[in-house]
């Protein structure tokens, strides 16, 4: 694997996807509250919305610890020809 693909994967896992998940979780919570206020039947959607939000926050926080950064460094190899 080329070094730039490894770096791209690392950046996407450590920053992009967790932030997108946090934004999606907040949007999902907002949509649930807006739509549930009309008929009251969609409050059960808060469970997956909070799950997405909490998992994304956990990923963002714990993927940026020194231990996690050290774990990413184990995948760095010299560039191979393929």
PDB file of N, CA, C and O in Angstrom:
ATOM      1  N   UNK A   1       0.850  -1.171   0.000  1.00  0.00           N
ATOM      2  CA  UNK A   1       0.000   0.000   0.000  1.00  0.00           C
ATOM      3  C   UNK A   1       0.898   1.237   0.000  1.00  0.00           C
ATOM      4  O   UNK A   1       1.875   1.305   0.745  1.00  0.00           O
ATOM      5  N   UNK A   2       0.571   2.170  -0.807  1.00  0.00           N
ATOM      6  CA  UNK A   2       1.356   3.392  -0.884  1.00  0.00           C
ATOM      7  C   UNK A   2       1.181   4.212   0.385  1.00  0.00           C
ATOM      8  O   UNK A   2       0.142   4.150   1.043  1.00  0.00           O
ATOM      9  N   UNK A   3       2.205   4.975   0.716  1.00  0.00           N
ATOM     10  CA  UNK A   3       2.181   5.740   1.958  1.00  0.00           C
ATOM     11  C   UNK A   3       1.062   6.759   1.967  1.00  0.00           C
ATOM     12  O   UNK A   3       0.482   7.022   3.021  1.00  0.00           O
ATOM     13  N   UNK A   4       0.740   7.341   0.823  1.00  0.00           N
ATOM     14  CA  UNK A   4      -0.297   8.373   0.798  1.00  0.00           C
ATOM     15  C   UNK A   4      -1.681   7.761   0.977  1.00  0.00           C
ATOM     16  O   UNK A   4      -2.583   8.421   1.493  1.00  0.00           O
ATOM     17  N   UNK A   5      -1.862   6.501   0.554  1.00  0.00           N
ATOM     18  CA  UNK A   5      -3.143   5.835   0.816  1.00  0.00           C
ATOM     19  C   UNK A   5      -3.307   5.550   2.307  1.00  0.00           C
ATOM     20  O   UNK A   5      -4.399   5.680   2.860  1.00  0.00           O
ATOM     21  N   UNK A   6      -2.208   5.162   2.944  1.00  0.00           N
ATOM     22  CA  UNK A   6      -2.257   4.935   4.387  1.00  0.00           C
ATOM     23  C   UNK A   6      -2.587   6.224   5.125  1.00  0.00           C
ATOM     24  O   UNK A   6      -3.403   6.222   6.047  1.00  0.00           O
ATOM     25  N   UNK A   7      -1.962   7.318   4.730  1.00  0.00           N
ATOM     26  CA  UNK A   7      -2.244   8.610   5.370  1.00  0.00           C
ATOM     27  C   UNK A   7      -3.682   9.058   5.114  1.00  0.00           C
ATOM     28  O   UNK A   7      -4.340   9.584   6.011  1.00  0.00           O
ATOM     29  N   UNK A   8      -4.164   8.850   3.897  1.00  0.00           N
ATOM     30  CA  UNK A   8      -5.543   9.211   3.568  1.00  0.00           C
ATOM     31  C   UNK A   8      -6.533   8.396   4.398  1.00  0.00           C
ATOM     32  O   UNK A   8      -7.524   8.931   4.895  1.00  0.00           O
ATOM     33  N   UNK A   9      -6.259   7.106   4.542  1.00  0.00           N
ATOM     34  CA  UNK A   9      -7.115   6.251   5.361  1.00  0.00           C
ATOM     35  C   UNK A   9      -7.078   6.689   6.819  1.00  0.00           C
ATOM     36  O   UNK A   9      -8.112   6.737   7.485  1.00  0.00           O
ATOM     37  N   UNK A  10      -5.889   7.007   7.313  1.00  0.00           N
ATOM     38  CA  UNK A  10      -5.754   7.446   8.699  1.00  0.00           C
ATOM     39  C   UNK A  10      -6.526   8.737   8.953  1.00  0.00           C
ATOM     40  O   UNK A  10      -7.242   8.849   9.948  1.00  0.00           O
ATOM     41  N   UNK A  11      -6.383   9.696   8.068  1.00  0.00           N
ATOM     42  CA  UNK A  11      -7.086  10.975   8.233  1.00  0.00           C
ATOM     43  C   UNK A  11      -8.591  10.778   8.155  1.00  0.00           C
ATOM     44  O   UNK A  11      -9.337  11.380   8.927  1.00  0.00           O
ATOM     45  N   UNK A  12      -9.042   9.942   7.233  1.00  0.00           N
ATOM     46  CA  UNK A  12     -10.484   9.746   7.104  1.00  0.00           C
ATOM     47  C   UNK A  12     -11.061   9.044   8.326  1.00  0.00           C
ATOM     48  O   UNK A  12     -12.151   9.394   8.778  1.00  0.00           O
ATOM     49  N   UNK A  13     -10.347   8.055   8.868  1.00  0.00           N
ATOM     50  CA  UNK A  13     -10.859   7.336  10.038  1.00  0.00           C
ATOM     51  C   UNK A  13     -10.766   8.186  11.294  1.00  0.00           C
ATOM     52  O   UNK A  13     -11.653   8.129  12.145  1.00  0.00           O
ATOM     53  N   UNK A  14      -9.705   8.973  11.421  1.00  0.00           N
ATOM     54  CA  UNK A  14      -9.515   9.750  12.644  1.00  0.00           C
ATOM     55  C   UNK A  14     -10.317  11.035  12.678  1.00  0.00           C
ATOM     56  O   UNK A  14     -10.688  11.491  13.760  1.00  0.00           O
ATOM     57  N   UNK A  15     -10.597  11.632  11.536  1.00  0.00           N
ATOM     58  CA  UNK A  15     -11.225  12.952  11.548  1.00  0.00           C
ATOM     59  C   UNK A  15     -12.518  13.036  10.739  1.00  0.00           C
ATOM     60  O   UNK A  15     -13.539  13.487  11.259  1.00  0.00           O
ATOM     61  N   UNK A  16     -12.492  12.613   9.491  1.00  0.00           N
ATOM     62  CA  UNK A  16     -13.621  12.863   8.586  1.00  0.00           C
ATOM     63  C   UNK A  16     -14.863  12.083   9.002  1.00  0.00           C
ATOM     64  O   UNK A  16     -15.919  12.678   9.212  1.00  0.00           O
ATOM     65  N   UNK A  17     -14.752  10.749   9.124  1.00  0.00           N
ATOM     66  CA  UNK A  17     -15.946   9.952   9.433  1.00  0.00           C
ATOM     67  C   UNK A  17     -16.535  10.243  10.802  1.00  0.00           C
ATOM     68  O   UNK A  17     -17.759  10.310  10.923  1.00  0.00           O
ATOM     69  N   UNK A  18     -15.712  10.422  11.856  1.00  0.00           N
ATOM     70  CA  UNK A  18     -16.336  10.784  13.136  1.00  0.00           C
ATOM     71  C   UNK A  18     -17.079  12.117  13.099  1.00  0.00           C
ATOM     72  O   UNK A  18     -18.156  12.241  13.682  1.00  0.00           O
ATOM     73  N   UNK A  19     -16.512  13.118  12.419  1.00  0.00           N
ATOM     74  CA  UNK A  19     -17.182  14.421  12.346  1.00  0.00           C
ATOM     75  C   UNK A  19     -18.469  14.309  11.535  1.00  0.00           C
ATOM     76  O   UNK A  19     -19.488  14.895  11.900  1.00  0.00           O
ATOM     77  N   UNK A  20     -18.424  13.563  10.441  1.00  0.00           N
ATOM     78  CA  UNK A  20     -19.643  13.331   9.655  1.00  0.00           C
ATOM     79  C   UNK A  20     -20.678  12.592  10.500  1.00  0.00           C
ATOM     80  O   UNK A  20     -21.869  12.898  10.432  1.00  0.00           O
ATOM     81  N   UNK A  21     -20.232  11.627  11.291  1.00  0.00           N
ATOM     82  CA  UNK A  21     -21.153  10.899  12.168  1.00  0.00           C
ATOM     83  C   UNK A  21     -21.775  11.785  13.227  1.00  0.00           C
ATOM     84  O   UNK A  21     -22.960  11.653  13.535  1.00  0.00           O
ATOM     85  N   UNK A  22     -20.980  12.692  13.789  1.00  0.00           N
ATOM     86  CA  UNK A  22     -21.519  13.623  14.785  1.00  0.00           C
ATOM     87  C   UNK A  22     -22.558  14.538  14.145  1.00  0.00           C
ATOM     88  O   UNK A  22     -23.631  14.754  14.708  1.00  0.00           O
ATOM     89  N   UNK A  23     -22.240  15.069  12.980  1.00  0.00           N
ATOM     90  CA  UNK A  23     -23.208  15.928  12.281  1.00  0.00           C
ATOM     91  C   UNK A  23     -24.464  15.148  11.898  1.00  0.00           C
ATOM     92  O   UNK A  23     -25.578  15.656  12.031  1.00  0.00           O
ATOM     93  N   UNK A  24     -24.284  13.917  11.423  1.00  0.00           N
ATOM     94  CA  UNK A  24     -25.446  13.094  11.061  1.00  0.00           C
ATOM     95  C   UNK A  24     -26.275  12.752  12.292  1.00  0.00           C
ATOM     96  O   UNK A  24     -27.505  12.757  12.230  1.00  0.00           O
ATOM     97  N   UNK A  25     -25.617  12.455  13.409  1.00  0.00           N
ATOM     98  CA  UNK A  25     -26.349  12.166  14.642  1.00  0.00           C
ATOM     99  C   UNK A  25     -27.154  13.361  15.117  1.00  0.00           C
ATOM    100  O   UNK A  25     -28.308  13.218  15.523  1.00  0.00           O
ATOM    101  N   UNK A  26     -26.545  14.545  15.068  1.00  0.00           N
ATOM    102  CA  UNK A  26     -27.274  15.764  15.460  1.00  0.00           C
ATOM    103  C   UNK A  26     -28.440  16.036  14.518  1.00  0.00           C
ATOM    104  O   UNK A  26     -29.527  16.410  14.958  1.00  0.00           O
ATOM    105  N   UNK A  27     -28.208  15.847  13.214  1.00  0.00           N
ATOM    106  CA  UNK A  27     -29.294  16.053  12.250  1.00  0.00           C
ATOM    107  C   UNK A  27     -30.410  15.041  12.465  1.00  0.00           C
ATOM    108  O   UNK A  27     -31.590  15.377  12.363  1.00  0.00           O
ATOM    109  N   UNK A  28     -30.035  13.807  12.763  1.00  0.00           N
ATOM    110  CA  UNK A  28     -31.034  12.760  13.000  1.00  0.00           C
ATOM    111  C   UNK A  28     -31.849  13.067  14.254  1.00  0.00           C
ATOM    112  O   UNK A  28     -33.064  12.868  14.264  1.00  0.00           O
ATOM    113  N   UNK A  29     -31.198  13.547  15.308  1.00  0.00           N
ATOM    114  CA  UNK A  29     -31.914  13.932  16.529  1.00  0.00           C
ATOM    115  C   UNK A  29     -32.857  15.096  16.238  1.00  0.00           C
ATOM    116  O   UNK A  29     -34.008  15.087  16.673  1.00  0.00           O
ATOM    117  N   UNK A  30     -32.374  16.093  15.508  1.00  0.00           N
ATOM    118  CA  UNK A  30     -33.215  17.243  15.169  1.00  0.00           C
ATOM    119  C   UNK A  30     -34.422  16.804  14.336  1.00  0.00           C
ATOM    120  O   UNK A  30     -35.546  17.226  14.607  1.00  0.00           O
ATOM    121  N   UNK A  31     -34.196  15.961  13.329  1.00  0.00           N
ATOM    122  CA  UNK A  31     -35.311  15.498  12.492  1.00  0.00           C
ATOM    123  C   UNK A  31     -36.303  14.678  13.302  1.00  0.00           C
ATOM    124  O   UNK A  31     -37.511  14.770  13.085  1.00  0.00           O
ATOM    125  N   UNK A  32     -35.796  13.873  14.238  1.00  0.00           N
ATOM    126  CA  UNK A  32     -36.691  13.078  15.079  1.00  0.00           C
ATOM    127  C   UNK A  32     -37.571  13.979  15.929  1.00  0.00           C
ATOM    128  O   UNK A  32     -38.775  13.747  16.041  1.00  0.00           O
ATOM    129  N   UNK A  33     -36.981  14.999  16.524  1.00  0.00           N
ATOM    130  CA  UNK A  33     -37.763  15.910  17.370  1.00  0.00           C
ATOM    131  C   UNK A  33     -38.778  16.685  16.533  1.00  0.00           C
ATOM    132  O   UNK A  33     -39.919  16.869  16.958  1.00  0.00           O
ATOM    133  N   UNK A  34     -38.373  17.138  15.349  1.00  0.00           N
ATOM    134  CA  UNK A  34     -39.282  17.901  14.493  1.00  0.00           C
ATOM    135  C   UNK A  34     -40.452  17.035  14.039  1.00  0.00           C
ATOM    136  O   UNK A  34     -41.605  17.461  14.111  1.00  0.00           O
ATOM    137  N   UNK A  35     -40.163  15.825  13.573  1.00  0.00           N
ATOM    138  CA  UNK A  35     -41.235  14.977  13.060  1.00  0.00           C
ATOM    139  C   UNK A  35     -42.057  14.342  14.175  1.00  0.00           C
ATOM    140  O   UNK A  35     -43.251  14.102  13.995  1.00  0.00           O
ATOM    141  N   UNK A  36     -41.440  14.066  15.326  1.00  0.00           N
ATOM    142  CA  UNK A  36     -42.175  13.455  16.428  1.00  0.00           C
ATOM    143  C   UNK A  36     -43.102  14.459  17.096  1.00  0.00           C
ATOM    144  O   UNK A  36     -44.091  14.065  17.714  1.00  0.00           O
ATOM    145  N   UNK A  37     -42.803  15.736  16.985  1.00  0.00           N
ATOM    146  CA  UNK A  37     -43.670  16.721  17.618  1.00  0.00           C
ATOM    147  C   UNK A  37     -45.013  16.829  16.905  1.00  0.00           C
ATOM    148  O   UNK A  37     -45.980  17.332  17.478  1.00  0.00           O
ATOM    149  N   UNK A  38     -45.082  16.359  15.654  1.00  0.00           N
ATOM    150  CA  UNK A  38     -46.344  16.428  14.919  1.00  0.00           C
ATOM    151  C   UNK A  38     -47.309  15.321  15.331  1.00  0.00           C
ATOM    152  O   UNK A  38     -48.489  15.575  15.573  1.00  0.00           O
ATOM    153  N   UNK A  39     -46.794  14.073  15.411  1.00  0.00           N
ATOM    154  CA  UNK A  39     -47.714  12.984  15.761  1.00  0.00           C
ATOM    155  C   UNK A  39     -47.270  12.195  16.987  1.00  0.00           C
ATOM    156  O   UNK A  39     -48.058  11.424  17.536  1.00  0.00           O
ATOM    157  N   UNK A  40     -46.036  12.371  17.425  1.00  0.00           N
ATOM    158  CA  UNK A  40     -45.573  11.741  18.653  1.00  0.00           C
ATOM    159  C   UNK A  40     -45.175  10.290  18.532  1.00  0.00           C
ATOM    160  O   UNK A  40     -44.845   9.673  19.545  1.00  0.00           O
ATOM    161  N   UNK A  41     -45.188   9.713  17.344  1.00  0.00           N
ATOM    162  CA  UNK A  41     -44.911   8.287  17.200  1.00  0.00           C
ATOM    163  C   UNK A  41     -43.453   7.975  16.896  1.00  0.00           C
ATOM    164  O   UNK A  41     -43.061   6.809  16.940  1.00  0.00           O
ATOM    165  N   UNK A  42     -42.654   8.957  16.597  1.00  0.00           N
ATOM    166  CA  UNK A  42     -41.290   8.689  16.146  1.00  0.00           C
ATOM    167  C   UNK A  42     -40.232   8.877  17.231  1.00  0.00           C
ATOM    168  O   UNK A  42     -39.045   8.953  16.912  1.00  0.00           O
ATOM    169  N   UNK A  43     -40.622   8.954  18.487  1.00  0.00           N
ATOM    170  CA  UNK A  43     -39.635   9.163  19.545  1.00  0.00           C
ATOM    171  C   UNK A  43     -38.663   7.999  19.661  1.00  0.00           C
ATOM    172  O   UNK A  43     -37.559   8.174  20.177  1.00  0.00           O
ATOM    173  N   UNK A  44     -39.046   6.821  19.197  1.00  0.00           N
ATOM    174  CA  UNK A  44     -38.166   5.657  19.252  1.00  0.00           C
ATOM    175  C   UNK A  44     -36.926   5.862  18.384  1.00  0.00           C
ATOM    176  O   UNK A  44     -35.918   5.185  18.587  1.00  0.00           O
ATOM    177  N   UNK A  45     -36.983   6.781  17.424  1.00  0.00           N
ATOM    178  CA  UNK A  45     -35.825   7.050  16.569  1.00  0.00           C
ATOM    179  C   UNK A  45     -34.698   7.764  17.310  1.00  0.00           C
ATOM    180  O   UNK A  45     -33.587   7.864  16.790  1.00  0.00           O
ATOM    181  N   UNK A  46     -34.968   8.258  18.511  1.00  0.00           N
ATOM    182  CA  UNK A  46     -33.902   8.890  19.279  1.00  0.00           C
ATOM    183  C   UNK A  46     -32.840   7.886  19.713  1.00  0.00           C
ATOM    184  O   UNK A  46     -31.686   8.262  19.919  1.00  0.00           O
ATOM    185  N   UNK A  47     -33.208   6.622  19.853  1.00  0.00           N
ATOM    186  CA  UNK A  47     -32.234   5.602  20.263  1.00  0.00           C
ATOM    187  C   UNK A  47     -31.131   5.446  19.219  1.00  0.00           C
ATOM    188  O   UNK A  47     -29.959   5.566  19.577  1.00  0.00           O
ATOM    189  N   UNK A  48     -31.443   5.183  17.933  1.00  0.00           N
ATOM    190  CA  UNK A  48     -30.341   5.098  16.962  1.00  0.00           C
ATOM    191  C   UNK A  48     -29.644   6.437  16.730  1.00  0.00           C
ATOM    192  O   UNK A  48     -28.454   6.470  16.419  1.00  0.00           O
ATOM    193  N   UNK A  49     -30.373   7.535  16.879  1.00  0.00           N
ATOM    194  CA  UNK A  49     -29.747   8.844  16.686  1.00  0.00           C
ATOM    195  C   UNK A  49     -28.687   9.094  17.754  1.00  0.00           C
ATOM    196  O   UNK A  49     -27.578   9.527  17.439  1.00  0.00           O
ATOM    197  N   UNK A  50     -29.020   8.827  19.004  1.00  0.00           N
ATOM    198  CA  UNK A  50     -28.034   8.991  20.066  1.00  0.00           C
ATOM    199  C   UNK A  50     -26.908   7.974  19.948  1.00  0.00           C
ATOM    200  O   UNK A  50     -25.770   8.272  20.309  1.00  0.00           O
ATOM    201  N   UNK A  51     -27.208   6.780  19.448  1.00  0.00           N
ATOM    202  CA  UNK A  51     -26.161   5.779  19.237  1.00  0.00           C
ATOM    203  C   UNK A  51     -25.150   6.263  18.210  1.00  0.00           C
ATOM    204  O   UNK A  51     -23.944   6.163  18.435  1.00  0.00           O
ATOM    205  N   UNK A  52     -25.628   6.787  17.082  1.00  0.00           N
ATOM    206  CA  UNK A  52     -24.723   7.322  16.055  1.00  0.00           C
ATOM    207  C   UNK A  52     -23.900   8.469  16.626  1.00  0.00           C
ATOM    208  O   UNK A  52     -22.693   8.547  16.393  1.00  0.00           O
ATOM    209  N   UNK A  53     -24.537   9.343  17.359  1.00  0.00           N
ATOM    210  CA  UNK A  53     -23.841  10.496  17.929  1.00  0.00           C
ATOM    211  C   UNK A  53     -22.772  10.063  18.930  1.00  0.00           C
ATOM    212  O   UNK A  53     -21.642  10.546  18.871  1.00  0.00           O
ATOM    213  N   UNK A  54     -23.113   9.168  19.840  1.00  0.00           N
ATOM    214  CA  UNK A  54     -22.157   8.754  20.863  1.00  0.00           C
ATOM    215  C   UNK A  54     -21.001   7.947  20.289  1.00  0.00           C
ATOM    216  O   UNK A  54     -19.855   8.131  20.701  1.00  0.00           O
ATOM    217  N   UNK A  55     -21.285   7.053  19.344  1.00  0.00           N
ATOM    218  CA  UNK A  55     -20.212   6.268  18.729  1.00  0.00           C
ATOM    219  C   UNK A  55     -19.266   7.176  17.955  1.00  0.00           C
ATOM    220  O   UNK A  55     -18.052   6.979  17.994  1.00  0.00           O
ATOM    221  N   UNK A  56     -19.800   8.156  17.260  1.00  0.00           N
ATOM    222  CA  UNK A  56     -18.953   9.082  16.508  1.00  0.00           C
ATOM    223  C   UNK A  56     -18.096   9.932  17.438  1.00  0.00           C
ATOM    224  O   UNK A  56     -16.920  10.169  17.158  1.00  0.00           O
ATOM    225  N   UNK A  57     -18.674  10.387  18.533  1.00  0.00           N
ATOM    226  CA  UNK A  57     -17.893  11.170  19.489  1.00  0.00           C
ATOM    227  C   UNK A  57     -16.806  10.311  20.126  1.00  0.00           C
ATOM    228  O   UNK A  57     -15.673  10.762  20.292  1.00  0.00           O
ATOM    229  N   UNK A  58     -17.146   9.083  20.481  1.00  0.00           N
ATOM    230  CA  UNK A  58     -16.167   8.159  21.051  1.00  0.00           C
ATOM    231  C   UNK A  58     -15.025   7.910  20.069  1.00  0.00           C
ATOM    232  O   UNK A  58     -13.857   7.909  20.457  1.00  0.00           O
ATOM    233  N   UNK A  59     -15.364   7.699  18.794  1.00  0.00           N
ATOM    234  CA  UNK A  59     -14.348   7.458  17.768  1.00  0.00           C
ATOM    235  C   UNK A  59     -13.451   8.671  17.587  1.00  0.00           C
ATOM    236  O   UNK A  59     -12.232   8.532  17.488  1.00  0.00           O
ATOM    237  N   UNK A  60     -14.038   9.854  17.543  1.00  0.00           N
ATOM    238  CA  UNK A  60     -13.247  11.072  17.366  1.00  0.00           C
ATOM    239  C   UNK A  60     -12.295  11.289  18.533  1.00  0.00           C
ATOM    240  O   UNK A  60     -11.141  11.665  18.328  1.00  0.00           O
ATOM    241  N   UNK A  61     -12.760  11.060  19.737  1.00  0.00           N
ATOM    242  CA  UNK A  61     -11.922  11.289  20.914  1.00  0.00           C
ATOM    243  C   UNK A  61     -10.827  10.233  21.026  1.00  0.00           C
ATOM    244  O   UNK A  61      -9.652  10.564  21.186  1.00  0.00           O
ATOM    245  N   UNK A  62     -11.216   8.959  20.942  1.00  0.00           N
ATOM    246  CA  UNK A  62     -10.253   7.891  21.201  1.00  0.00           C
ATOM    247  C   UNK A  62      -9.345   7.585  20.023  1.00  0.00           C
ATOM    248  O   UNK A  62      -8.314   6.942  20.217  1.00  0.00           O
ATOM    249  N   UNK A  63      -9.674   8.009  18.820  1.00  0.00           N
ATOM    250  CA  UNK A  63      -8.764   7.762  17.696  1.00  0.00           C
ATOM    251  C   UNK A  63      -7.653   8.795  17.636  1.00  0.00           C
ATOM    252  O   UNK A  63      -6.735   8.664  16.826  1.00  0.00           O
ATOM    253  N   UNK A  64      -7.716   9.807  18.466  1.00  0.00           N
ATOM    254  CA  UNK A  64      -6.687  10.845  18.472  1.00  0.00           C
ATOM    255  C   UNK A  64      -5.829  10.821  19.731  1.00  0.00           C
ATOM    256  O   UNK A  64      -5.150  11.802  20.033  1.00  0.00           O
ATOM    257  N   UNK A  65      -5.849   9.722  20.462  1.00  0.00           N
ATOM    258  CA  UNK A  65      -4.980   9.590  21.624  1.00  0.00           C
ATOM    259  C   UNK A  65      -3.581   9.189  21.164  1.00  0.00           C
ATOM    260  O   UNK A  65      -3.428   8.693  20.048  1.00  0.00           O
ATOM    261  N   UNK A  66      -2.564   9.390  21.990  1.00  0.00           N
ATOM    262  CA  UNK A  66      -1.210   8.972  21.608  1.00  0.00           C
ATOM    263  C   UNK A  66      -1.123   7.473  21.301  1.00  0.00           C
ATOM    264  O   UNK A  66      -0.400   7.062  20.394  1.00  0.00           O
ATOM    265  N   UNK A  67      -1.857   6.668  22.056  1.00  0.00           N
ATOM    266  CA  UNK A  67      -1.837   5.215  21.810  1.00  0.00           C
ATOM    267  C   UNK A  67      -2.400   4.882  20.434  1.00  0.00           C
ATOM    268  O   UNK A  67      -1.858   4.025  19.734  1.00  0.00           O
ATOM    269  N   UNK A  68      -3.467   5.540  20.043  1.00  0.00           N
ATOM    270  CA  UNK A  68      -4.067   5.278  18.727  1.00  0.00           C
ATOM    271  C   UNK A  68      -3.157   5.762  17.608  1.00  0.00           C
ATOM    272  O   UNK A  68      -3.040   5.100  16.576  1.00  0.00           O
ATOM    273  N   UNK A  69      -2.512   6.909  17.798  1.00  0.00           N
ATOM    274  CA  UNK A  69      -1.581   7.395  16.774  1.00  0.00           C
ATOM    275  C   UNK A  69      -0.400   6.445  16.613  1.00  0.00           C
ATOM    276  O   UNK A  69       0.079   6.223  15.501  1.00  0.00           O
ATOM    277  N   UNK A  70       0.066   5.887  17.724  1.00  0.00           N
ATOM    278  CA  UNK A  70       1.163   4.926  17.659  1.00  0.00           C
ATOM    279  C   UNK A  70       0.718   3.657  16.927  1.00  0.00           C
ATOM    280  O   UNK A  70       1.495   3.054  16.187  1.00  0.00           O
ATOM    281  N   UNK A  71      -0.521   3.267  17.140  1.00  0.00           N
ATOM    282  CA  UNK A  71      -1.037   2.083  16.458  1.00  0.00           C
ATOM    283  C   UNK A  71      -1.136   2.316  14.952  1.00  0.00           C
ATOM    284  O   UNK A  71      -0.888   1.398  14.170  1.00  0.00           O
ATOM    285  N   UNK A  72      -1.496   3.530  14.536  1.00  0.00           N
ATOM    286  CA  UNK A  72      -1.527   3.830  13.107  1.00  0.00           C
ATOM    287  C   UNK A  72      -0.135   3.780  12.508  1.00  0.00           C
ATOM    288  O   UNK A  72       0.021   3.389  11.352  1.00  0.00           O
ATOM    289  N   UNK A  73       0.875   4.166  13.264  1.00  0.00           N
ATOM    290  CA  UNK A  73       2.237   4.196  12.739  1.00  0.00           C
ATOM    291  C   UNK A  73       2.772   2.810  12.426  1.00  0.00           C
ATOM    292  O   UNK A  73       3.712   2.681  11.641  1.00  0.00           O
ATOM    293  N   UNK A  74       2.201   1.773  13.016  1.00  0.00           N
ATOM    294  CA  UNK A  74       2.676   0.427  12.713  1.00  0.00           C
ATOM    295  C   UNK A  74       2.340   0.014  11.285  1.00  0.00           C
ATOM    296  O   UNK A  74       2.935  -0.926  10.758  1.00  0.00           O
ATOM    297  N   UNK A  75       1.397   0.703  10.654  1.00  0.00           N
ATOM    298  CA  UNK A  75       1.029   0.376   9.280  1.00  0.00           C
ATOM    299  C   UNK A  75       1.890   1.095   8.253  1.00  0.00           C
ATOM    300  O   UNK A  75       1.783   0.825   7.057  1.00  0.00           O
ATOM    301  N   UNK A  76       2.731   1.996   8.700  1.00  0.00           N
ATOM    302  CA  UNK A  76       3.579   2.727   7.762  1.00  0.00           C
ATOM    303  C   UNK A  76       4.736   1.841   7.330  1.00  0.00           C
ATOM    304  O   UNK A  76       5.510   1.361   8.159  1.00  0.00           O
ATOM    305  N   UNK A  77       4.844   1.634   6.047  1.00  0.00           N
ATOM    306  CA  UNK A  77       5.900   0.804   5.482  1.00  0.00           C
ATOM    307  C   UNK A  77       6.559   1.565   4.347  1.00  0.00           C
ATOM    308  O   UNK A  77       5.988   2.517   3.814  1.00  0.00           O
ATOM    309  N   UNK A  78       7.763   1.145   3.978  1.00  0.00           N
ATOM    310  CA  UNK A  78       8.343   1.749   2.783  1.00  0.00           C
ATOM    311  C   UNK A  78       7.460   1.452   1.578  1.00  0.00           C
ATOM    312  O   UNK A  78       6.792   0.420   1.518  1.00  0.00           O
ATOM    313  N   UNK A  79       7.471   2.347   0.648  1.00  0.00           N
ATOM    314  CA  UNK A  79       6.613   2.194  -0.526  1.00  0.00           C
ATOM    315  C   UNK A  79       7.021   0.965  -1.331  1.00  0.00           C
ATOM    316  O   UNK A  79       8.176   0.839  -1.739  1.00  0.00           O
ATOM    317  N   UNK A  80       6.083   0.072  -1.555  1.00  0.00           N
ATOM    318  CA  UNK A  80       6.387  -1.108  -2.362  1.00  0.00           C
ATOM    319  C   UNK A  80       5.992  -0.859  -3.813  1.00  0.00           C
ATOM    320  O   UNK A  80       5.171   0.017  -4.085  1.00  0.00           O
ATOM    321  N   UNK A  81       6.558  -1.610  -4.741  1.00  0.00           N
ATOM    322  CA  UNK A  81       6.345  -1.309  -6.161  1.00  0.00           C
ATOM    323  C   UNK A  81       4.930  -1.553  -6.669  1.00  0.00           C
ATOM    324  O   UNK A  81       4.575  -1.018  -7.720  1.00  0.00           O
ATOM    325  N   UNK A  82       4.112  -2.327  -5.983  1.00  0.00           N
ATOM    326  CA  UNK A  82       2.759  -2.569  -6.506  1.00  0.00           C
ATOM    327  C   UNK A  82       1.834  -1.611  -5.888  1.00  0.00           C
ATOM    328  O   UNK A  82       0.638  -1.631  -6.181  1.00  0.00           O
TER     329      UNK A  82
END
